[in-house]
């Protein structure tokens, strides 16, 4: 075979080998690209699953039980009538059902918000509240609108001593409506009833008489 033909044949073989190698490289790049895409999409899916797992109500130890009396600041004394569970979206929630007798209202308080509730005051705390009622009322010269706002904040604080202070400051020692403005009397009655309801849980029927004695209140006698 002539040398020229041999050289041409060898050149063709080399070209074919190069083309095959290039094809193999391109195929390898495509497959690696696909695997990388799949792995990245798999990671993205994994991250989504993790986010879903995080969305859960924080576990918290239950403090109160069914039939316990508690105080909810904005509504006063209530009784736990049930402990229930509900699912909102992907979240499982455990909550107290608190019945407020005075307002005929049932509240649902999630377990992770039970810090808003407090126990009924002890006998020592109640005695201290009664002593506060015996004190002299503080007379403030500020505008009534500002004082009314302060009294409202104290009533809704849920703190028994602040409640006793409002009752003491707004007490007129009798039931004559003319001596109090309508808004004053409303605030007094709200604070008085809140305090009395809590005292009744511990003292029973004696609560009202003890409060009235400390406040030196008397009912208006009927005229004959």
Phi and psi in degrees as a GROMACS rama.xvg file:
@    title "Ramachandran Plot"
@    xaxis  label "Phi"
@    yaxis  label "Psi"
@TYPE xy
-63.6093  155.263  UNK-2
-65.8204  -37.0614  UNK-3
-62.2097  -44.7656  UNK-4
-64.0905  -39.0894  UNK-5
-61.5737  -44.6285  UNK-6
-63.8687  -41.6514  UNK-7
-62.6945  -40.4985  UNK-8
-65.0232  -43.9437  UNK-9
-61.9955  -41.1308  UNK-10
-61.1874  -41.9033  UNK-11
-63.926  -43.1707  UNK-12
-60.7154  -42.906  UNK-13
-63.3519  -41.7088  UNK-14
-62.1216  -43.8057  UNK-15
-60.9845  -42.004  UNK-16
-63.4472  -41.3174  UNK-17
-63.012  -43.6023  UNK-18
-61.2854  -42.6599  UNK-19
-63.1644  -42.6137  UNK-20
-62.8791  -44.3811  UNK-21
-61.2582  -41.1654  UNK-22
-63.099  -42.2859  UNK-23
-63.3243  -40.9375  UNK-24
-64.2918  -44.8317  UNK-25
-64.6307  -40.645  UNK-26
-63.6407  -39.6187  UNK-27
-63.9802  -42.0137  UNK-28
-62.3892  -42.1603  UNK-29
-63.1648  -45.7775  UNK-30
-66.4598  -41.1835  UNK-31
-65.3249  -38.119  UNK-32
-61.8305  -42.7914  UNK-33
-65.3131  -43.9465  UNK-34
-63.9188  -38.8636  UNK-35
-63.6356  -42.3016  UNK-36
-62.6845  -43.3179  UNK-37
-64.2451  -43.8442  UNK-38
-64.9749  -39.2567  UNK-39
-67.3645  -40.0689  UNK-40
-67.0649  -35.0288  UNK-41
-63.9501  -41.3043  UNK-42
-63.0826  -41.4796  UNK-43
-60.7003  -42.006  UNK-44
-63.954  -40.1606  UNK-45
-60.0776  -42.8856  UNK-46
-62.4449  -40.4266  UNK-47
-62.2548  -41.692  UNK-48
-62.4172  -40.9793  UNK-49
-62.5672  -40.8615  UNK-50
-61.5532  -41.8486  UNK-51
-62.631  -37.642  UNK-52
-66.9959  -31.5346  UNK-53
-68.773  -34.1385  UNK-54
-74.084  82.7902  UNK-55
-142.331  151.903  UNK-56
-67.6856  130.287  UNK-57
-59.3137  134.885  UNK-58
-73.5132  132.015  UNK-59
-140.931  140.109  UNK-60
-68.208  135.188  UNK-61
-73.1428  130.116  UNK-62
-96.0263  -38.7939  UNK-63
-106.899  158.821  UNK-64
-123.722  168.213  UNK-65
-61.0465  139.434  UNK-66
82.1986  -2.19727  UNK-67
-71.8103  140.337  UNK-68
-89.8363  135.135  UNK-69
-135.766  166.722  UNK-70
-116.23  123.977  UNK-71
-106.088  118.242  UNK-72
-45.6369  -46.362  UNK-73
-78.926  -14.728  UNK-74
-125.689  -11.5079  UNK-75
91.3282  -149.033  UNK-76
-75.2794  135.829  UNK-77
-140.58  170.073  UNK-78
-124.98  133.446  UNK-79
-76.22  116.619  UNK-80
-102.616  -15.3494  UNK-81
-166.186  157.068  UNK-82
-124.066  114.557  UNK-83
-123.102  167.863  UNK-84
-124.415  146.479  UNK-85
-146.486  154.391  UNK-86
-112.103  118.36  UNK-87
-112.677  107.801  UNK-88
66.9983  -119.757  UNK-89
-102.035  6.4653  UNK-90
-105.205  129.178  UNK-91
-90.5547  125.193  UNK-92
-120.56  132.007  UNK-93
-104.939  133.74  UNK-94
-145.479  156.37  UNK-95
-88.5212  141.93  UNK-96
-101.734  111.968  UNK-97
-111.013  121.154  UNK-98
-97.5532  121.761  UNK-99
-95.8383  103.51  UNK-100
-59.726  -44.8624  UNK-101
-60.3066  -38.0826  UNK-102
-102.351  0.395567  UNK-103
51.4332  49.3889  UNK-104
-127.262  138.204  UNK-105
-113.427  123.658  UNK-106
-104.599  147.404  UNK-107
-110.69  110.395  UNK-108
-110.593  110.836  UNK-109
-57.538  149.019  UNK-110
-59.1172  -35.1437  UNK-111
-79.6507  3.80199  UNK-112
-120.336  19.6451  UNK-113
-69.5371  -10.3311  UNK-114
-65.9905  -18.5421  UNK-115
-72.7959  -19.1548  UNK-116
-91.0554  160.092  UNK-117
-142.316  160.186  UNK-118
-71.5855  158.787  UNK-119
-62.6111  143.474  UNK-120
-61.9252  150.268  UNK-121
-75.6689  169.606  UNK-122
-62.3115  -34.6456  UNK-123
-66.5672  -41.7117  UNK-124
-66.3811  -37.5209  UNK-125
-66.3433  -42.2602  UNK-126
-62.7095  -37.8004  UNK-127
-66.6742  -38.5656  UNK-128
-63.774  -39.6502  UNK-129
-64.893  -38.2071  UNK-130
-64.2963  -35.3843  UNK-131
-61.7911  -39.9233  UNK-132
-62.0334  -26.8732  UNK-133
-77.0041  -17.4006  UNK-134
-72.5285  171.648  UNK-135
-78.2381  139.393  UNK-136
-68.6818  142.802  UNK-137
-83.8726  121.83  UNK-138
-96.6671  117.434  UNK-139
-106.5  143.722  UNK-140
-96.9708  4.11266  UNK-141
-72.8783  167.935  UNK-142
-61.6493  145.346  UNK-143
-60.4869  -38.2612  UNK-144
-58.7768  -38.5732  UNK-145
-71.6738  -42.1802  UNK-146
-64.7562  -41.1309  UNK-147
-60.3871  -39.6301  UNK-148
-64.2836  -41.9187  UNK-149
-63.5777  -42.878  UNK-150
-63.8943  -41.5149  UNK-151
-62.0807  -41.407  UNK-152
-63.9605  -39.8791  UNK-153
-66.5045  -41.5219  UNK-154
-62.0136  -43.3872  UNK-155
-84.3099  1.18098  UNK-156
-72.4481  -25.1566  UNK-157
80.1643  5.34132  UNK-158
-95.771  125.268  UNK-159
-63.4036  -34.9067  UNK-160
-69.9342  -39.561  UNK-161
-66.9886  -35.6701  UNK-162
-63.7833  -44.1318  UNK-163
-63.2787  -36.0165  UNK-164
-63.7855  -40.8235  UNK-165
-64.2329  -45.1605  UNK-166
-60.2545  -44.7365  UNK-167
-63.3179  -45.9775  UNK-168
-69.8913  -30.5784  UNK-169
-97.9495  -0.0814899  UNK-170
-71.9128  133.661  UNK-171
-110.611  6.27179  UNK-172
68.0221  2.87309  UNK-173
-154.507  -179.717  UNK-174
-105.05  19.4264  UNK-175
-76.7533  113.532  UNK-176
-63.2254  -32.0268  UNK-177
-61.2426  -23.6332  UNK-178
-81.5275  -8.33873  UNK-179
-128.26  145.629  UNK-180
-72.2671  164.851  UNK-181
-60.6956  -45.0261  UNK-182
-68.1005  -36.1757  UNK-183
-62.7364  -46.621  UNK-184
-64.7536  -39.0915  UNK-185
-59.6783  -46.9132  UNK-186
-65.6761  -39.9022  UNK-187
-61.9999  -47.9085  UNK-188
-63.123  -38.3884  UNK-189
-62.4789  -48.6577  UNK-190
-66.9883  -41.874  UNK-191
-60.5314  -47.683  UNK-192
-66.5571  -39.4157  UNK-193
-61.0134  -46.0769  UNK-194
-67.3853  -43.987  UNK-195
-61.7799  -41.7741  UNK-196
-61.379  -39.1371  UNK-197
-71.3379  -40.4473  UNK-198
-65.5085  -32.4724  UNK-199
-66.016  -30.6634  UNK-200
-62.3211  -34.3839  UNK-201
-97.75  -43.5431  UNK-202
-96.2594  -14.7991  UNK-203
72.9619  -140.098  UNK-204
-67.8  -17.1972  UNK-205
-73.51  -14.1294  UNK-206
-56.4734  -49.66  UNK-207
-63.3757  -46.3039  UNK-208
-64.1655  -36.9314  UNK-209
-67.5661  -40.4159  UNK-210
-65.015  -47.3792  UNK-211
-64.2383  -34.9463  UNK-212
-66.8817  -42.381  UNK-213
-66.1699  -34.9368  UNK-214
-86.3279  -8.61376  UNK-215
57.5681  43.1425  UNK-216
-90.0552  152.019  UNK-217
-144.306  145.888  UNK-218
-76.787  143.879  UNK-219
-64.9953  123.511  UNK-220
-75.687  137.936  UNK-221
-68.9669  138.484  UNK-222
-77.8575  142.308  UNK-223
